[in-house]
Amino acid sequence: ARGGAGRLIKGGGIQLNDAKVTDEGATVTAADLTNDGAAKLTAGKKRHALVRAEG
């Protein structure tokens, strides 16, 4: 939920490509994607996701 995400961001628990996310209004842009169109999202210590963009 949005509230839980906000708490994680404020606590430094969200990372995008191994860089901490500090802005609750941040969005993933093309600049955040790797050459193969993917971005690594991490929430806390144990939750990881590889997100791929299509199109």
N, C-alpha and C positions, 0 to 999 in steps of 0.2 A: 504494500500500500504506500501511498505518497508520504504519509507520516513517518513510516518506518525508514523509508529512503532518506528523508530529511534528517532524521536522527543519525543514520549511518554517515551521511556526508558531513554533518557537524562534528561527529566524532572521528573523522578521518578514516572511516572504514570502507570507502568506495574508491576504487582505482580504475582508471582507463589506460590500458597499455602500460601498466606498472607505474603510472603517475597518479598521485592523489587528486581526487576531484573535490574542489572546495566551494564551487558555485552550484547552488540548488537549481538554478535555471539553465545549467549547461546542457548543450545538445551535442550529439555526435555528428561531426561533419566529415566531408571527404578527406580533409587533412588528417583526421584521426585514424583513418584506415591504413592498413599496410598495403604493400604492392598487390597482394592477392585479394584485396577488398574485405579484410577482416579486422575486427577490433576485439581485444581481450578485456572483458569486464570482470572485476573482482569485488565481491561484497563480503566483508569480514575475512576470516582466515580460510574458510572451507568452501565457500561458494564461488565458483569460477564459470565463466561462459565465454565461448568464442562466437562472436556475432559476425555473420557475413552479409554484405550488401549485394543485392542483385539489381540489375537494370542498366 
